[in-house]
Amino acid sequence: MRPEERDYAYLEDLLRLARETVQRTDERPPAMGFDDPFFLGWLESRFIKMGEAVRRLSSATRERHAHVPWQDVIDLRNVLAHRYDDIHHDTLIVIPGRDVPRLIAQLEPIVAALPPPD
């Protein structure tokens, strides 16, 4: 698979994960709260996968779309994967409503402009 084909796949995965994160968070009944360990674990897993997709993008793609906060996504992944004691769940639960919709808005035109792999 050529680098641009891999990047297309990673960007599609990232966009799908971001959309799912917002959707599932929005669908969560308020009565359930956000302190549920299963939900928090699921959310952490989503962010780790998103960071991994970004980490695997070519530097050319990240540079071409420098307006996207690639490093922020990778940094969140690194904290969740390697610095477990530094996780603040009260901060983590606001990311799907505050930051992920902006990421989706930045990714959609990028993915739409890419030719699908052969």
Number of C-alpha atoms within 10 A of each C-alpha: 8 8 12 17 15 15 24 20 17 21 23 18 16 23 22 13 19 23 17 14 21 18 13 13 18 12 9 12 10 9 6 9 9 18 11 10 10 10 17 15 10 13 20 20 15 18 26 21 19 23 23 17 21 25 18 13 19 15 12 12 16 17 11 10 14 11 9 17 15 17 14 12 21 21 14 19 23 16 14 20 15 10 11 10 8 9 14 10 14 10 8 16 17 13 15 22 14 11 13 20 16 14 19 19 12 16 18 13 10 15 17 10 8 13 10 11 12 5
